[in-house]
């Protein structure tokens, strides 16, 4: 089995004037082989500015799609699960899925080759991520790349919907940590231009979901991740690499 494409899952809302154009352009600038990258945007049905922007954008040789959601309030876990279920790449066994944000900036030329090489080296097993050049770095997979085959082995959804905002990455970190399948590339840089430094309207809109995640807490997230890890270990998944 070979993985030869990455679907960038990108929920976005109200950021056509700042983060979204920068995100897209950085991917275009840093990708050496556009055939290996697919943009999957999730946009609220009432966010006409974002829909118009994406539809008018010149993606050149890159494939892309836009999926609409109509949730009454932001829910990041549901967003990524919708992308996982509805993306046009869903039947492509060699396409890696991801959790990235529209406030991220790609900084490493050939990032897609580095990530795919690492994933193929470990035969698609594990949790893979790049350096966020911020506060997570090797400590947490705030950007996430994972194969559908590995997700399916967990017998759980891509993202845990108990958590509407924060903690979905903590779940995956715990899965990888307990199965010793965490794989971090310190020299592949995807800067997280975190809105906590300079909150915009989109960040403020997401605040209640973030606060709910923190209320539920890391203990619950790690417990859920531990349950998944036990499922994987029962199937013989136990690596040798851990960050």
N, C-alpha and C positions, 0 to 999 in steps of 0.2 A: 504494500500500500504506500502510495506517495501523495503528499499534500503539496499542491502547486498553486494555490490561490488563497487570498485572505479576504473575507468579507468584513469591511469596517462597519460595525453597527453603531449608528450615530443618532440618538434622540436629540432633537434640537427644537428650541422655542425662542422666538424673539431676538435672535442674535445675528441678523443679517447685516447689522451696522458695525459689528465688532468681531466677535469670535469666529463665527461660521466661515466667512471668506478666508480668514487667516488659516483656519484648520484645513480647508480644502486645498488652498494653494500650497501649504506646507507638504501635504501628502503628494501633490503633483510634482513639486520640486525635488522631493527626496526619493521618489520611486524610480527605479531604473527600468523596470519592466511593467508597464501599465496593465498588461494582460494578467498579471498576478494579483491585481487589487480591484476590488469591487466596492463601491460606495452604497450603503443601505441606510437611507435616512428615514427617521420616524418623525412625523410632523403632526401637530394638533390640527384637526379639521378647521378650526377657526383662525389659525395663524396664516392668513393669506399672504402676508409679506414673505414669510419663509417659503411657502409653496411657490410663489411667483419667482423668488430669487433662484431657487433650485431648478425650476423648469427653464429659466432663461440662461443659466450658467453654462459656459462652454467647458465641458469635461474632456473634450478632445478624445483621445483613444481609450479613456477609462470607461468601464461600464458602470451604470448607476441605476438606482431605483428610489422611489419615494413612496412610503407607506403612510397612510393617515390613521390617526387614533382619535377617539372621542371621549376619553376618560374625563370624569368630572373634576379630577384633581391629579397632580403629578404623582406618578408611581414608577420609579426607575426600574424595579424588578419586572413589573408587567411590561414596560416598554421593551426591555431586552428580550423578554419571552415572546412578545409579539413579533419582533424582528426575526427571532430564531424560527418561529413557526411560519411566517408569511414571506420571508425573503425568496426571491426567485432562484437563489442558489441552494435552496433547502435539499434538493435531490442530488447535489454535487458532492459525492463522497470525499473528494480531494480538496474541498474548500474549508478552510479554518474559519471559525467564527470568533467574534471579539466583543469586548466591552471597552469602548473608548468614549470620550466626551468631546463636544464641540468646543471646549475650552482647552484642548490639547494642541500642541504644535510639534510636528515631526521635524527632527533636526539632523538625522543621520541618513546620508545618501546610501541607497541600497538596503534600507531597513527591512524591506519585504523579503529579500534574499536571506538576510541574517536570521530573521524570525523563522522562515520556512526551513532553512537548513537546521536550525536548532530543533524544531518540531520533528523533522524527519530523522534526525540523529537519535531521538528518543522514541521513535516509532509512534508518534502521536499521543503518547501517554504522558499526562501531566498538565501542570499549570504553568504557562509561559508568559513572561512579561518583560518590558523594557524599563530603562531608567527614566523616571519622571522628572529628574533634575529639580526636585522640590523637596518634600519631606518624607515621601514613602521610600523611594529608591529600592534597595534590596529587601526592605522590611515588609512591604505589602504590595500586592498586585493591583494597583489602582488603574492600570491598563491591563487587559487580560486577553490572551489568545489561547484557544483551546479547540480541540477537534470534536466534531459531533460524535465520533465513536467513543471518546472518553466520556462525554456528557451522557450518552445513552447507557453506558455501563453503570452510572450512578443510580439509575432508576428514579431520578428526581428531575424536576424542571431545570432548565439552564440557570435561572436565577430564583432564589428563594423569595416567594412573594409575601412572607411574613414581614419583610423589610421594604417599606416604600421608598426609602432614600438610602441613608448610610447602612453599612454592614454587609452588603452583598459581596463585596470583595473580601471581607473578613471570612465569610463562609468558605470561599474558594481557597483562601490562604490556609485555612485549617485542613481542608481536604488534602491539599498538596503537602502540608507539613506532616500530617500523620501518616501519609502513604510514602513520604520521602520522594515526592515527584514535583517539587518546586524547581523551576528552571528560569533563572534571571540572567539577562544579558546587560551588564553594566555599561557596555560600549554602544548600545543601541539607545538613542535618546529620543523620548517623546515627552517634551516638557508639558507639565500640567500647570497651565496659567490659571491657578485656582482662584475662583471668584471670591473666596474668603478674604483675599487681599484688597479687593476693590469690588464689592457686591454690585451687581446690576439688577434690573427688574426681574430677569429670569432666575437669578440666584435667590432673590427674595421670595419669588413664587414657589420655589422648591424648599424653602426653609421648614415648613411644617412637616414635610416628608423626612427631611434630615433629622429633625428633632424627635420624630417618632422612632426612627432607627436608633438614635442614641438612648431613648427611653427603654426600648427593648434590650439594647445593650450587646456588648461583645460576648458576654457569657452565653446568651442564647444563640448567637451566631456561631460560636465555636462548638456549642453542643450539637447544633444542626449539622455543621461540617463534620463533626466526629461520627455522627450516624452514617453520613455518606462514606466516610473513610472506611468504616467497618464493612460496608457493602462491597467496596472495592477490594479491600484486603481479603475478603472471603472469596473473591474471584481471582486471587493470586497477584493483585496489583500491589507491589511494594518495590519502590525504587532504591537507589543508592545515593541520590543527590538531594541535598537540602540546603536552603539558604539560612 
